Every structure is written in C-alpha cells, then in structure tokens.
Amino acid sequence: MYTIFKYLFVNRLLVMAVLALVSNSALAQSGTVLARGGGKTIIQRGTGSPSFVPVVTTIAFHAERQGPTVSGDFECLALFPTAPTGPGSGQFTVNVMYVTGVITSAQVAGDTATLRGTATVTGLGAGSGVPFTFVVRRGGPEATSTLTVSGLTFHEILLEGKFEVVGED
C-alpha cells in the first residue's frame, strides 16, 4: 500500500512541476501564446484488443507566434504497467514511448489547436526527425487530445492538468 501512495505522490509532484513549467510567465512575454498545457492522460482503449492494457502518459507543450514564426516544444512520455504478478502490480513504470520535439506550425480554430513539428522518438516508433501532429482541445480533466507520430495514433483523455488554447486576438 505504501508503494501505491508513494507512486501517486511522486506522480502528482511531476504533474505540478509540468504545469508550473508551461505556465511560466516568460512564455507569455516572448511571443503570442497560441496553446500550452500539461498533465496526465490515459490513452483511450489502452493497447487495444484483445488485452486492452491501460497506458498513461505525461504531456507538456507550448506553442507561440513571434512575428511570422511559430515555435514551441512538445513532450510526451507513455508508461505501461508492470506485469500483474503480485503486490505493487499495476504500477506504470515501463517506458514504452517518449516523444520530444519542436513545434514548427500551429493552427487554432475555436477551442482546438493543431500543432505540428518534428521529434525524436524512443521506444515504439523510434526515430529522429519524425513528423508529429498533436490536436488538443482546451479544458481540464476530460479534455481530449490526439497524437499522431511514427504512423501511430493515440487518442487521449486528460486526467489531471490543463490544456489551454489561446489563439490570436
């Protein structure tokens, strides 16, 4: 039981640190913020049929416009649970995919932003200079996003955190 509480505490600290990073006022001062956010998500339907094993992710992103240039960063770490073999099973400790990239374009329509760029991917779909698309909808828990990278598509539901789509006024 202690291990579960320790995991939840550490995970909550990680989400709070991600939110503090993306909310940093320096981002807003360097250009027009288009979208930013971070938090913990769960991939809809997990690994899919037939096993439907859950997969959780930690996401952080920001995109801004400085004149005609869009820039930003994107991070997504996907964790898979350890095999259910006894006490402590179900802990999400296996890194199955990490996507770290730069955002080079953004389109905002209402409460939705479509961010594109290139990333370095480890684990599933590994590679360098891999194009990605991240479609995010504004909101807190229950907001949705879709990451498409390396020919894979992940539909995600935000569990903790916040996604902001600001756009341009």
Backbone as JSON, one array per atom type, in Angstrom:
{
  "sequence": "MYTIFKYLFVNRLLVMAVLALVSNSALAQSGTVLARGGGKTIIQRGTGSPSFVPVVTTIAFHAERQGPTVSGDFECLALFPTAPTGPGSGQFTVNVMYVTGVITSAQVAGDTATLRGTATVTGLGAGSGVPFTFVVRRGGPEATSTLTVSGLTFHEILLEGKFEVVGED",
  "N": [[0.83, -1.18, 0.0], [1.97, 1.21, 0.75], [3.73, 1.65, -1.39], [1.98, 2.26, -3.5], [0.85, 4.69, -2.59], [3.18, 6.21, -2.5], [3.85, 6.22, -5.25], [1.6, 7.64, -6.29], [1.96, 10.12, -5.0], [4.48, 10.97, -6.0], [3.86, 11.06, -8.73], [1.88, 13.08, -8.76], [3.46, 15.25, -7.95], [5.11, 15.43, -10.2], [3.25, 16.17, -12.22], [2.44, 18.66, -11.19], [4.87, 20.05, -11.39], [5.23, 20.07, -14.17], [3.01, 21.62, -14.95], [3.68, 24.05, -13.73], [5.94, 24.7, -15.19], [4.96, 25.07, -17.88], [3.25, 27.17, -17.43], [4.77, 29.3, -16.94], [5.45, 32.72, -16.81], [7.31, 33.81, -18.54], [6.99, 32.59, -20.98], [4.67, 33.77, -22.01], [5.57, 36.37, -22.35], [7.44, 36.27, -24.39], [6.28, 36.0, -26.87], [3.23, 35.65, -28.81], [1.12, 33.59, -27.18], [-0.16, 30.61, -28.33], [-1.06, 28.03, -27.71], [-0.88, 25.95, -24.82], [0.05, 23.72, -22.17], [-0.32, 20.92, -19.9], [-0.11, 17.72, -18.3], [-1.51, 14.68, -16.96], [-2.52, 11.91, -18.86], [-4.77, 9.35, -20.11], [-4.62, 6.78, -22.46], [-7.17, 6.2, -24.72], [-8.86, 3.14, -24.75], [-6.5, 1.83, -24.24], [-3.99, -0.52, -24.98], [-5.5, -1.69, -26.88], [-7.48, -4.22, -28.55], [-6.6, -7.65, -28.12], [-6.21, -7.37, -25.4], [-6.42, -4.87, -24.05], [-4.77, -3.31, -22.28], [-4.07, -0.75, -19.94], [-2.61, 2.47, -20.71], [-0.77, 5.14, -19.57], [0.03, 8.61, -19.94], [2.32, 11.35, -19.68], [2.11, 14.63, -20.52], [3.44, 17.63, -21.92], [3.38, 20.86, -23.32], [3.95, 23.76, -25.41], [3.13, 26.43, -27.55], [3.91, 29.2, -29.54], [3.64, 32.37, -31.25], [5.91, 34.4, -32.84], [6.09, 37.14, -34.53], [6.11, 36.12, -37.89], [6.79, 33.54, -37.28], [6.25, 30.35, -35.87], [6.86, 28.69, -32.87], [7.87, 26.26, -30.43], [7.6, 23.65, -27.94], [7.27, 20.12, -27.39], [6.42, 17.41, -25.35], [6.03, 14.01, -24.55], [5.54, 11.3, -22.55], [5.01, 7.94, -22.44], [3.73, 5.44, -20.38], [3.62, 2.06, -19.39], [1.92, -0.48, -17.57], [3.5, -2.5, -15.01], [3.84, -6.06, -15.14], [1.07, -7.88, -13.85], [1.89, -9.36, -11.17], [1.78, -9.59, -8.46], [2.01, -8.0, -5.21], [2.06, -4.49, -5.62], [1.68, -4.57, -8.31], [0.51, -3.27, -11.43], [1.61, -0.8, -11.37], [2.65, 2.01, -13.17], [5.38, 1.83, -14.75], [6.97, 1.14, -16.9], [8.65, 2.44, -19.54], [7.34, 2.96, -22.55], [7.28, 4.59, -24.73], [8.71, 7.63, -25.77], [8.33, 10.9, -26.72], [9.91, 13.68, -27.88], [9.92, 16.88, -28.98], [10.04, 19.66, -31.37], [7.85, 22.31, -32.01], [6.65, 23.53, -35.03], [4.61, 24.6, -36.5], [1.29, 25.93, -36.13], [-2.21, 25.79, -35.89], [-5.14, 27.37, -35.0], [-8.47, 26.91, -34.13], [-11.26, 27.97, -32.79], [-11.79, 26.24, -29.84], [-9.77, 24.45, -30.3], [-6.49, 23.37, -31.08], [-4.12, 22.67, -33.58], [-1.08, 21.31, -33.65], [2.08, 21.06, -35.14], [5.19, 19.42, -35.9], [8.6, 18.27, -35.56], [10.14, 15.38, -34.13], [12.16, 13.55, -31.77], [11.93, 10.19, -31.2], [11.67, 7.59, -28.88], [11.52, 4.1, -28.07], [8.4, 2.7, -28.98], [7.94, 3.21, -32.43], [10.43, 4.45, -32.84], [12.83, 6.97, -33.75], [14.55, 9.72, -35.45], [13.91, 13.17, -36.19], [11.24, 12.79, -36.77], [8.08, 13.4, -38.1], [5.31, 14.9, -36.38], [1.9, 15.27, -35.29], [-0.18, 17.04, -33.17], [-3.26, 17.29, -31.86], [-5.2, 19.27, -29.91], [-7.67, 19.91, -27.46], [-9.08, 22.56, -25.66], [-9.27, 22.65, -22.09], [-9.82, 21.19, -18.79], [-9.5, 18.3, -16.71], [-10.86, 15.58, -18.51], [-10.67, 16.8, -20.97], [-9.66, 16.37, -24.4], [-7.13, 14.93, -26.53], [-5.14, 14.24, -29.46], [-2.46, 12.42, -30.57], [-0.42, 11.97, -33.32], [2.11, 10.09, -34.58], [4.96, 8.58, -36.04], [3.41, 6.87, -37.65], [1.51, 5.98, -35.9], [-1.46, 6.44, -33.95], [-2.75, 8.1, -31.19], [-5.4, 8.44, -29.06], [-6.28, 10.48, -26.5], [-7.29, 11.1, -23.09], [-7.49, 13.69, -20.83], [-6.54, 13.43, -17.48], [-5.49, 14.72, -15.24], [-4.51, 18.08, -14.84], [-4.21, 20.74, -17.31], [-5.23, 21.98, -20.46], [-4.6, 24.63, -22.54], [-5.93, 26.63, -25.06], [-5.27, 29.34, -26.69], [-5.01, 31.0, -28.91], [-5.04, 33.69, -31.33], [-5.63, 37.04, -30.79]],
  "CA": [[0.0, 0.0, 0.0], [2.9, 2.35, 0.79], [4.26, 1.85, -2.74], [0.94, 2.92, -4.29], [0.79, 6.07, -2.14], [4.42, 6.85, -2.94], [3.71, 6.44, -6.69], [0.64, 8.71, -6.5], [2.56, 11.36, -4.54], [5.52, 11.34, -6.96], [3.19, 11.41, -9.97], [1.24, 14.39, -8.55], [4.54, 16.24, -7.97], [5.54, 15.56, -11.6], [2.23, 16.94, -12.92], [2.52, 20.04, -10.71], [6.08, 20.66, -11.96], [4.96, 20.3, -15.6], [2.11, 22.76, -15.06], [4.43, 25.26, -13.39], [6.84, 24.98, -16.32], [4.25, 25.61, -19.03], [2.55, 28.38, -17.05], [5.79, 30.32, -16.69], [5.11, 33.97, -17.48], [8.29, 34.12, -19.59], [6.42, 32.13, -22.26], [3.72, 34.76, -22.5], [6.27, 37.6, -22.69], [8.32, 36.11, -25.54], [5.5, 35.98, -28.1], [1.81, 35.41, -28.61], [0.87, 32.2, -26.85], [-1.25, 30.0, -29.1], [-1.57, 26.89, -26.93], [0.06, 25.43, -23.84], [-0.6, 22.89, -21.16], [0.37, 19.73, -19.44], [-0.82, 16.9, -17.35], [-1.5, 13.22, -17.06], [-3.64, 11.41, -19.66], [-4.87, 7.92, -20.34], [-4.92, 6.52, -23.86], [-8.45, 5.51, -24.86], [-8.8, 1.72, -25.09], [-5.19, 1.27, -23.92], [-3.26, -1.19, -26.06], [-6.46, -2.22, -27.84], [-7.9, -5.61, -28.5], [-7.59, -8.25, -27.24], [-5.88, -7.26, -23.97], [-6.85, -3.58, -23.52], [-3.93, -2.91, -21.14], [-4.06, 0.7, -19.88], [-1.37, 3.21, -20.92], [-0.87, 6.53, -19.12], [1.07, 9.48, -20.47], [2.53, 12.69, -19.14], [2.27, 15.51, -21.68], [3.68, 19.05, -21.72], [3.59, 21.52, -24.61], [3.63, 25.17, -25.58], [3.35, 26.94, -28.91], [3.73, 30.65, -29.58], [3.98, 33.03, -32.5], [6.75, 35.6, -32.75], [6.05, 37.58, -35.92], [5.57, 35.07, -38.75], [7.36, 32.25, -36.89], [5.66, 29.58, -34.77], [7.84, 27.83, -32.21], [7.4, 25.66, -29.19], [8.14, 22.35, -27.57], [6.29, 19.09, -27.09], [6.96, 16.24, -24.63], [5.03, 13.01, -24.18], [6.12, 10.06, -22.02], [3.97, 6.92, -22.28], [4.12, 4.39, -19.45], [2.87, 0.81, -19.43], [2.01, -1.07, -16.22], [4.28, -3.72, -14.82], [3.01, -7.26, -15.21], [0.37, -8.12, -12.59], [2.44, -10.58, -10.58], [1.69, -9.6, -7.01], [1.94, -6.67, -4.61], [2.7, -3.44, -6.4], [1.4, -4.7, -9.74], [-0.31, -2.19, -11.93], [2.34, 0.46, -11.34], [3.04, 2.39, -14.52], [6.81, 2.07, -14.63], [7.69, 0.74, -18.1], [8.65, 3.48, -20.57], [7.12, 2.32, -23.85], [7.49, 5.56, -25.81], [8.97, 9.01, -25.37], [8.36, 11.8, -27.87], [10.37, 15.02, -27.51], [10.02, 17.55, -30.26], [9.85, 21.09, -31.53], [6.65, 22.68, -32.76], [7.02, 24.46, -36.1], [3.41, 25.25, -37.04], [0.11, 25.82, -35.28], [-3.47, 26.32, -36.39], [-6.12, 27.43, -33.93], [-9.86, 27.09, -34.54], [-12.09, 27.88, -31.59], [-11.13, 25.67, -28.66], [-8.88, 23.37, -30.75], [-5.23, 23.74, -31.73], [-3.4, 21.6, -34.28], [0.34, 21.64, -33.56], [2.89, 20.14, -35.94], [6.62, 19.61, -35.78], [9.41, 17.06, -35.68], [10.51, 14.88, -32.81], [12.96, 12.35, -31.54], [11.03, 9.22, -30.57], [12.28, 6.37, -28.39], [10.52, 3.06, -27.83], [7.54, 2.48, -30.14], [8.09, 4.2, -33.49], [11.68, 5.18, -32.63], [13.47, 7.63, -34.88], [14.9, 11.13, -35.32], [13.29, 13.98, -37.22], [9.95, 12.17, -37.08], [6.98, 14.36, -38.07], [4.19, 14.6, -35.49], [0.76, 16.19, -35.22], [-0.85, 16.97, -31.88], [-4.5, 18.05, -31.88], [-5.56, 19.41, -28.5], [-8.86, 20.7, -27.15], [-8.99, 23.29, -24.39], [-10.02, 22.17, -20.94], [-9.18, 20.49, -17.69], [-9.78, 16.86, -16.79], [-11.82, 15.14, -19.53], [-10.32, 17.36, -22.28], [-9.09, 15.33, -25.23], [-6.05, 15.25, -27.47], [-4.76, 13.13, -30.32], [-1.09, 12.49, -31.04], [-0.1, 11.09, -34.44], [3.55, 10.08, -34.76], [5.5, 7.29, -36.47], [2.35, 6.03, -38.18], [0.64, 5.56, -34.8], [-2.38, 7.48, -33.49], [-3.12, 7.91, -29.79], [-6.49, 9.28, -28.59], [-6.01, 10.58, -25.07], [-8.2, 11.85, -22.23], [-6.77, 14.34, -19.73], [-6.99, 13.04, -16.14], [-5.05, 15.77, -14.33], [-3.81, 19.14, -15.55], [-4.99, 21.71, -18.06], [-4.82, 22.32, -21.81], [-5.08, 25.95, -22.92], [-5.87, 27.03, -26.46], [-5.47, 30.77, -26.56], [-5.18, 31.58, -30.25], [-4.55, 35.03, -31.56], [-6.72, 38.04, -30.75]],
  "C": [[0.88, 1.25, 0.0], [3.42, 2.67, -0.6], [3.25, 2.58, -3.61], [0.86, 4.39, -3.9], [2.03, 6.85, -2.58], [4.34, 7.17, -4.43], [2.77, 7.61, -6.96], [1.22, 10.06, -6.1], [3.6, 11.85, -5.55], [4.88, 11.78, -8.27], [2.53, 12.79, -9.86], [2.3, 15.49, -8.57], [5.0, 16.49, -9.4], [4.54, 16.42, -12.37], [2.29, 18.4, -12.48], [3.74, 20.75, -11.28], [5.88, 20.97, -13.45], [4.06, 21.53, -15.76], [2.81, 24.07, -14.72], [5.34, 25.67, -14.54], [6.09, 25.64, -17.46], [3.48, 26.88, -18.7], [3.51, 29.54, -16.81], [5.48, 31.58, -17.48], [6.11, 34.35, -18.55], [7.78, 33.66, -20.94], [5.52, 33.2, -22.85], [4.43, 36.03, -22.95], [7.09, 37.47, -23.96], [7.58, 36.1, -26.87], [4.04, 35.82, -27.78], [1.59, 33.92, -28.36], [-0.33, 31.71, -27.65], [-1.9, 28.86, -28.33], [-0.47, 26.46, -25.97], [-0.7, 24.56, -22.85], [0.24, 21.71, -20.77], [-0.48, 18.96, -18.48], [-0.67, 15.42, -17.64], [-2.73, 12.8, -17.86], [-3.67, 9.89, -19.62], [-5.25, 7.74, -21.8], [-6.22, 5.71, -23.93], [-8.23, 4.1, -25.38], [-7.41, 1.12, -24.89], [-4.48, 0.69, -25.12], [-4.19, -1.76, -27.12], [-6.7, -3.69, -27.66], [-6.71, -6.54, -28.75], [-7.36, -7.95, -25.76], [-6.34, -5.96, -23.32], [-6.09, -3.19, -22.25], [-3.86, -1.38, -21.11], [-2.65, 1.27, -20.12], [-1.61, 4.63, -20.46], [0.28, 7.33, -19.73], [1.17, 10.74, -19.63], [2.87, 13.56, -20.34], [2.57, 16.92, -21.19], [3.95, 19.68, -23.07], [3.36, 23.02, -24.48], [3.95, 25.56, -27.01], [3.07, 28.44, -28.88], [4.13, 31.17, -30.95], [4.78, 34.28, -32.18], [6.87, 36.1, -34.18], [5.46, 36.47, -36.78], [5.97, 33.65, -38.32], [6.59, 31.63, -35.73], [6.76, 28.71, -34.19], [7.22, 27.27, -30.94], [8.02, 24.3, -28.99], [7.0, 21.41, -27.22], [7.0, 17.93, -26.42], [5.81, 15.29, -24.33], [5.76, 11.73, -23.77], [4.98, 9.09, -21.77], [4.5, 5.79, -21.41], [3.1, 3.26, -19.47], [2.97, 0.2, -18.04], [2.93, -2.29, -16.19], [3.32, -4.91, -14.85], [2.35, -7.51, -13.87], [0.82, -9.44, -11.95], [2.35, -10.6, -9.06], [1.6, -8.19, -6.48], [2.69, -5.65, -5.45], [2.42, -3.55, -7.89], [0.49, -3.56, -10.16], [0.37, -0.84, -11.82], [2.82, 0.76, -12.75], [4.51, 2.81, -14.51], [7.6, 1.74, -15.89], [7.54, 1.83, -19.16], [8.51, 2.81, -21.93], [7.34, 3.28, -25.02], [7.75, 6.93, -25.2], [9.11, 9.84, -26.64], [8.79, 13.17, -27.36], [10.64, 15.78, -28.79], [9.86, 19.04, -30.19], [8.61, 21.32, -32.4], [7.05, 23.73, -33.78], [5.82, 25.11, -36.78], [2.24, 25.0, -36.1], [-1.08, 26.45, -35.99], [-4.46, 26.25, -35.24], [-7.49, 27.7, -34.53], [-10.73, 26.89, -33.32], [-11.31, 27.34, -30.41], [-10.15, 24.55, -29.01], [-7.64, 23.94, -31.42], [-4.65, 22.5, -32.39], [-1.94, 22.03, -34.36], [1.12, 20.59, -34.35], [4.36, 20.46, -35.73], [7.35, 18.31, -36.04], [9.93, 16.68, -34.31], [11.55, 13.77, -32.89], [12.05, 11.42, -30.75], [11.86, 8.03, -30.13], [11.17, 5.37, -28.09], [9.73, 2.81, -29.1], [7.77, 3.58, -31.17], [9.37, 5.01, -33.44], [12.23, 5.78, -33.91], [13.79, 9.07, -34.56], [14.25, 11.9, -36.46], [11.95, 13.45, -37.68], [8.85, 13.23, -37.02], [5.9, 13.92, -37.07], [3.11, 15.66, -35.65], [0.09, 15.96, -33.88], [-2.07, 17.89, -31.95], [-5.02, 18.07, -30.45], [-6.79, 20.3, -28.36], [-8.74, 21.29, -25.76], [-9.81, 22.62, -23.3], [-9.16, 21.54, -19.87], [-9.44, 19.01, -17.84], [-10.99, 16.59, -17.69], [-11.57, 15.79, -20.89], [-9.63, 16.26, -23.08], [-7.96, 15.86, -26.11], [-5.77, 14.01, -28.3], [-3.34, 13.38, -30.81], [-0.93, 11.48, -32.17], [1.39, 11.21, -34.7], [3.97, 8.68, -35.17], [4.43, 6.33, -36.99], [1.37, 5.52, -37.13], [-0.24, 6.73, -34.38], [-2.85, 7.12, -32.08], [-4.19, 8.92, -29.41], [-6.4, 9.29, -27.06], [-7.05, 11.44, -24.35], [-7.39, 12.39, -21.06], [-7.39, 13.94, -18.38], [-6.67, 14.13, -15.12], [-4.31, 16.81, -15.16], [-4.76, 20.03, -16.32], [-4.38, 21.92, -19.44], [-5.42, 23.69, -22.13], [-4.9, 26.14, -24.42], [-6.26, 28.5, -26.47], [-5.76, 31.4, -27.91], [-4.61, 32.97, -30.34], [-5.71, 36.0, -31.6], [-6.5, 39.14, -31.75]]
}
